[in-house]
Amino acid sequence: MITYRTQFPLNPEHDIHRVLDAGRVWIANSPHYALSGVLSGDPEIVDGTRFSLDDESMTFRHYEADEQLASFRFEVSDSSGVRWVTEVAAVKQDDKMSVSIQLSADAEQPLEKLGQGKAPYIVKVLLRDIGGGKDGALTVSDRPYYLDEDEVALAASLINGTAQCQLPIVYVSANNDNSAHVHASQLAGWLAGMAHVIVEPSRDFSFRLMPQVYNENAYGGAVAIYWPDGMGKWSFMPVNQYADPKVMQGAITAKLRNSLLYQRLKSQCRWGYIQEKVAKAKLEALKASGSDQVADYIELFDNEIAAKDEEIHRLESEIARLKYGSFNRPDNPIQDGAIALISGEPDLYQAERLALVMEALVAARDSAEPHSRRRDILSDLIEQNSSNGERESILTTLKAQLRAYKSMSSATRQSLEGLGFAVHEDGKHYKLIFRGDERYSFTLAKTGSDSRGGLNSYSDLKKRLF
């Protein structure tokens, strides 16, 4: 069973052999493996080099002819009899180098439950010793990318899927105080090699970004995963259990890790591929030498057949996982009891549509017969779903600004713009447009006529928008 899989670009300035050395360093510096003592002595590593000790083994493959390939495979069995296999395969062509990392587990005896295991530490070693390569507009790293205020176009391309990135984008939006809800550096470390973590600079940035991404950007402290080529997104709101940043970070990591299990690896970035290439190259060399040693031919044919058998086994495992995996995925929304509603109207503020649905549910519950099935279902829906969003905070700030409104001071303008209102002069009035949607424009006098003028404007705004 495959429990971890990812692939990403590496820094092509280094030789392909550096990948093999990174594998050696990974085990040599680990306190958990018996082979660390063997590999810490910097032994010579060539194609076919194999080390084994106790229940551990490590095999290296290297091929350089029409393409440059490097791969290694580390196997270890734990105390419960589960065999963990880490396969790392890299290819270098022209000015690009890519690597794949895959962790799988199997057991001879039936087990009630098999954990995923930790993400292989080799990912961090590769990024530290070789460095990440260019992935579209970004560079692969275990650190977050902090956007500057003038990088709205970059943010838009990442969200819209036009930045040519291979890895998913984890977009961390800013709260109203311009801070992030999650610990971005820690999250980027957890997602190293699996995704780019992008951090928004300010709440105002999200307002400017919104029209360029068709209102699909996360905002107000929410975090969203955007898949490559604009294939969709998965959002995490800072409410309910996700009010705890660590819980949200764990959910984001689990979602990405489970989803990446279903990606297809590049054909050259597979352990079986380099096995086949090496076997075929040796066979061709044997034919060219004019050898008539049958045993040599048999050995090479056996190696090639073994490589193909392994590829068949891999494909069968892929089919089984695709066939049955969706039934056991913990993030399956239908299995979790979620109900999806289709809407063509985007949220103008966080959880806007959810808040309206919740209001309707509360009204329906209150009018339902006590102790009825209808009331119980509606009560459960209300209890299980939170409508916490920006509505109340927006209204509180708006009322405070308009209560004693006399004129458009710089502080008032700044506060209104911070809420998402564009303020335009329109003769004797100001024209306010809420978050870029011109269907919702309002007029505000340049000078307040009486003490109730500001509150009347607030009341009009509240009725039409909230």
Salt bridges, closest charged atoms under 4 A:
ASP21 OD1 - ARG24 NE 3.08
ASP42 OD1 - ARG24 NE 3.63
ASP47 OD1 - ARG61 NE 2.76
GLU64 OE2 - HIS62 NE2 2.92
ASP66 OD2 - LYS277 NZ 2.94
GLU67 OE2 - LYS277 NZ 3.45
GLU75 OE2 - ARG73 NE 3.58
GLU75 OE1 - ARG83 NH1 2.95
GLU87 OE2 - ARG73 NE 3.36
ASP106 OD2 - ARG83 NH2 2.92
ASP129 OD1 - ARG128 NE 2.72
ASP135 OD2 - HIS196 NE2 2.70
ASP142 OD1 - ARG143 NH1 3.69
GLU149 OE1 - ARG208 NH2 2.50
ASP204 OD2 - ARG208 NE 3.01
GLU216 OE1 - LYS233 NZ 3.51
GLU310 OE2 - ARG73 NH1 2.62
GLU311 OE1 - ARG270 NH1 2.66
GLU311 OE2 - ARG314 NH2 2.47
GLU318 OE2 - ARG5 NH2 2.79
GLU318 OE2 - ARG321 NH1 2.90
ASP331 OD2 - LYS255 NZ 3.38
ASP331 OD1 - ARG329 NE 3.49
GLU345 OE2 - ARG439 NH1 2.83
ASP347 OD1 - ARG353 NE 2.77
GLU359 OE2 - ARG391 NH1 2.04
ASP366 OD1 - ARG365 NH2 3.15
GLU390 OE2 - ARG203 NH2 2.59
GLU390 OE1 - ARG435 NH1 3.08
GLU417 OE2 - ARG413 NH1 3.90
GLU425 OE1 - LYS446 NZ 2.90
ASP437 OD2 - ARG439 NH2 2.79
